[in-house]
Amino acid sequence: MSKNKDMTDLLSNSENDAAKLAVLAGIFSTLGDGLATIAAIMALEDAQQQSNNNNSNNNNNSDGNSNKIDELEKQVQYLTKELNKLKNSRK
């Protein structure tokens, strides 16, 4: 009878150990999922920041192009005035 009780205790301990391991595995799995979520959030934030930087650079280039166009318009106006002066001086 003692051997039978020992065998039952042994099986009970094995089931207990298996249940404990299952709980630990669940905890580790949950922690891993949490870390994966944090990594995904960080990747999204980084992508948004890069997108914002690209938009900012494009806006800066547009401003630079606008300034160049304004400067070219001023030069054309100046050259047109000079050309008109030359035409009037020949009359």
Sine and cosine of phi, psi and omega as CSV:
sin_phi,cos_phi,sin_psi,cos_psi,sin_omega,cos_omega
0.00,0.00,-0.57,0.82,0.02,-1.00
-0.90,0.44,-0.62,0.79,0.01,-1.00
-0.92,0.39,-0.60,0.80,0.00,-1.00
-0.91,0.41,-0.65,0.76,0.02,-1.00
-0.92,0.39,-0.66,0.75,0.04,-1.00
-0.88,0.47,-0.65,0.76,0.00,-1.00
-0.91,0.41,-0.65,0.76,0.02,-1.00
-0.91,0.42,-0.68,0.73,0.05,-1.00
-0.89,0.46,-0.65,0.76,0.01,-1.00
-0.89,0.45,-0.72,0.70,0.03,-1.00
-0.91,0.43,-0.64,0.76,0.01,-1.00
-0.89,0.45,-0.67,0.74,0.04,-1.00
-0.90,0.43,-0.62,0.78,0.02,-1.00
-0.90,0.43,-0.67,0.74,0.04,-1.00
-0.91,0.42,-0.62,0.78,0.04,-1.00
-0.89,0.45,-0.72,0.69,0.01,-1.00
-0.89,0.45,-0.65,0.76,0.01,-1.00
-0.90,0.44,-0.65,0.76,0.02,-1.00
-0.91,0.42,-0.65,0.76,0.03,-1.00
-0.89,0.45,-0.68,0.74,0.03,-1.00
-0.90,0.43,-0.61,0.79,0.03,-1.00
-0.90,0.44,-0.65,0.76,0.03,-1.00
-0.90,0.43,-0.72,0.70,0.03,-1.00
-0.87,0.49,-0.68,0.74,0.02,-1.00
-0.88,0.48,-0.65,0.76,0.05,-1.00
-0.89,0.46,-0.66,0.75,0.03,-1.00
-0.90,0.44,-0.72,0.69,0.00,-1.00
-0.90,0.44,-0.63,0.78,0.02,-1.00
-0.89,0.45,-0.68,0.73,0.02,-1.00
-0.90,0.43,-0.68,0.74,0.05,-1.00
-0.88,0.47,-0.66,0.75,0.03,-1.00
-0.89,0.46,-0.67,0.74,0.05,-1.00
-0.90,0.45,-0.63,0.78,0.04,-1.00
-0.89,0.45,-0.69,0.73,0.04,-1.00
-0.90,0.43,-0.63,0.77,0.03,-1.00
-0.90,0.44,-0.62,0.78,0.03,-1.00
-0.91,0.42,-0.69,0.72,0.02,-1.00
-0.89,0.46,-0.67,0.74,0.02,-1.00
-0.89,0.45,-0.64,0.77,0.02,-1.00
-0.91,0.41,-0.65,0.76,0.04,-1.00
-0.89,0.46,-0.69,0.72,0.01,-1.00
-0.89,0.46,-0.65,0.76,0.01,-1.00
-0.90,0.43,-0.65,0.76,0.04,-1.00
-0.90,0.43,-0.68,0.73,0.02,-1.00
-0.89,0.46,-0.65,0.76,0.02,-1.00
-0.90,0.43,-0.67,0.74,0.02,-1.00
-0.90,0.44,-0.64,0.76,0.04,-1.00
-0.91,0.43,-0.65,0.76,0.00,-1.00
-0.91,0.42,-0.67,0.74,0.04,-1.00
-0.90,0.45,-0.63,0.77,0.03,-1.00
-0.90,0.44,-0.68,0.73,0.04,-1.00
-0.89,0.45,-0.65,0.76,0.03,-1.00
-0.90,0.44,-0.66,0.75,0.02,-1.00
-0.90,0.43,-0.66,0.75,0.03,-1.00
-0.90,0.44,-0.64,0.77,0.01,-1.00
-0.90,0.43,-0.68,0.74,0.03,-1.00
-0.90,0.43,-0.63,0.78,0.03,-1.00
-0.91,0.42,-0.63,0.77,0.04,-1.00
-0.91,0.42,-0.65,0.76,0.03,-1.00
-0.89,0.46,-0.65,0.76,0.03,-1.00
-0.91,0.41,-0.61,0.79,0.02,-1.00
-0.91,0.42,-0.68,0.74,0.04,-1.00
-0.89,0.46,-0.67,0.75,0.03,-1.00
-0.89,0.45,-0.66,0.75,0.04,-1.00
-0.91,0.41,-0.62,0.79,0.02,-1.00
-0.90,0.44,-0.66,0.75,0.03,-1.00
-0.90,0.43,-0.64,0.77,0.02,-1.00
-0.91,0.42,-0.66,0.75,0.02,-1.00
-0.90,0.44,-0.69,0.73,0.03,-1.00
-0.87,0.50,-0.69,0.73,0.00,-1.00
-0.90,0.44,-0.67,0.74,0.03,-1.00
-0.91,0.42,-0.62,0.79,0.05,-1.00
-0.89,0.45,-0.66,0.75,0.04,-1.00
-0.89,0.45,-0.66,0.75,0.02,-1.00
-0.91,0.42,-0.65,0.76,0.03,-1.00
-0.90,0.44,-0.69,0.73,0.03,-1.00
-0.88,0.48,-0.68,0.73,0.01,-1.00
-0.89,0.45,-0.73,0.69,0.00,-1.00
-0.91,0.42,-0.57,0.82,0.05,-1.00
-0.91,0.42,-0.67,0.74,0.04,-1.00
-0.89,0.45,-0.69,0.73,0.01,-1.00
-0.90,0.45,-0.65,0.76,0.02,-1.00
-0.90,0.43,-0.66,0.75,0.04,-1.00
-0.90,0.43,-0.61,0.79,0.05,-1.00
-0.89,0.46,-0.69,0.72,0.01,-1.00
-0.89,0.45,-0.65,0.76,0.01,-1.00
-0.90,0.44,-0.69,0.73,-0.03,-1.00
-0.94,0.35,-0.53,0.85,-0.01,-1.00
-0.96,0.29,-0.38,0.92,-0.02,-1.00
-0.99,0.11,-0.27,0.96,-0.03,-1.00
-0.97,0.26,0.00,0.00,0.00,0.00
